[in-house]
Amino acid sequence: MKLKLNPEAKSVFDNYPDHIRGKMVTLRKLILETAQEIDGITLLEETLKWGEPSYLVKGGSTVRIDWKPKTPDQYAIYFKCTSRLVKTFQNTYAKVFRFEGNRAIVFKLDEQIPRDELKSCIRTALTYHKVKHLPTLGL
């Protein structure tokens, strides 16, 4: 898989506070690792949308990640709010994750990320246009 980088995205990571940067890098690595495991993904683009590191693949839905100073005790992974992604994740992983409306999975700074479950959500987003016809998006 080829990774197309945007130098401005690196700048965003470099400018996160020290205690946040590792969390954001971990989310980024999880997205990259998940994309590499999906057959048919040959290009993952890392870019910025709304100033947030964002990941796009052909046939998928954009995945974004960010930490915001106005909510300093949490960070999140965002999904397209008009898709069925977060609603489906809520139905499947209600006891695993905390959600923000129909757009994000939110993590507290001191909690361990449920890695396998989050990879499943990322995989579903990155293959969204192939699975959106399925009742539970293939979860």
N, C-alpha and C positions, 0 to 999 in steps of 0.2 A: 504494500500500500504506500502510495506517495502522500506526503504531508506538505501542503502548501501553506507557508507561514506568512504572517503579516507582522513586520517589525513593530508596529504600534501595539500589537497584543503583548509582546514581550515587555514593552514599556509599562503596560498596565500591571503585569505581574511584578515587575521591579518596584513599582510604587505602592504596592500593598504594604501595610505595616508589617514589621517583622513577625509578629505573632499570628498573622493571618496568611502570609505568603505560603507557608508550608501546606496549609489546608487547601488553598486554591491550586497549588501545584499538584496535590494529591488528586483533586477532582479532575484536573487536566489529564493526568496520567491515566486515570480510570477511563476517561472518554477515549483517549488514544488507544489504550489496550483493548477496549471493547470493540472499537472500529476495526482493529486489526484482526479480530476473531470472526468478523462477519464476512462470509463468502460474498463476493461480488463487489465489495467496496474497494475501489482502486485509488480513490483520491479523497482525502479529508482536508477540507480547507479550514484553517484557523484564521479568524478575522475578528473585527469588532462590530457589534451591533449595539447601538445606544451606549457606546463606550465600554461595553462588557465583552470579555473573551467569548467568542461564539464559534461553533463547530457545525459545518455543513457538509453533507454528502448528497450525491445524486440519488433521488428516490427517498430521501429522508426528510425529517423536520429539524429545524435548527435547534441546537442545544446551546444554552448560554450559562455562564457561571459568574458569580460576583459576590462581593462583600460590600456593604454600604455603611458608611460612618453613622447614619441615622439609626441603624440597628446593629450596634457594635458587637453584640454577643451572639450573632448568628451570621451564617453565609448560606448561599442557596444555589441550586441548579434550576434553571428556568426552561420552560417548554412553551411552545406556541399556544397561547391562551384560547384560540378558537378551535384547536384540535380536541380530540377526545382523550389525549394522553393523560393529563393529570387526573381527570375524573376516573379513568380506568385504573390508574395507579392507586387512587384513593380506595376504590372498591377492592383491589387486590392486596394492598399493603397498608390498610388503615391502622393496624397495630404496630407497624414497623417504622413509618415515617410521620413527620409533621408536614402539613401542606399550607401553602399560602394561596388561597382562592383556587382558581383553575389554571395557575401558571407556574407554580414552583414547589419543589421539595426543599424544606428548610432544615438546616443542621445547627445545633448549638455548638459553640467552640469546644466544649469539654466532652462531647460525646464521640463515640466510635461510629464511623459510617458503616451501615450494613452493606458490605461490599457486594455480595452476590445479588441481593435484591436491587441495589442501585444499578449494577451492570445490566440487569434485566430491563430496567426502565430506560437506560441509555440505548440499549440494543433496539428496543421497541421504537424509540424516537428516531434512531438512525435508519430504520427500515419502515417508517410509518406509512409511506405510500404503497407498500407491498402488503401491509397487514391491516390497514384501516377498515377494510371490509369485514374483518373478523369481529365477532361480538366482544371478545376481551382482548383484542389486538394481539392475539397469540400468547398472552401471558398465562 
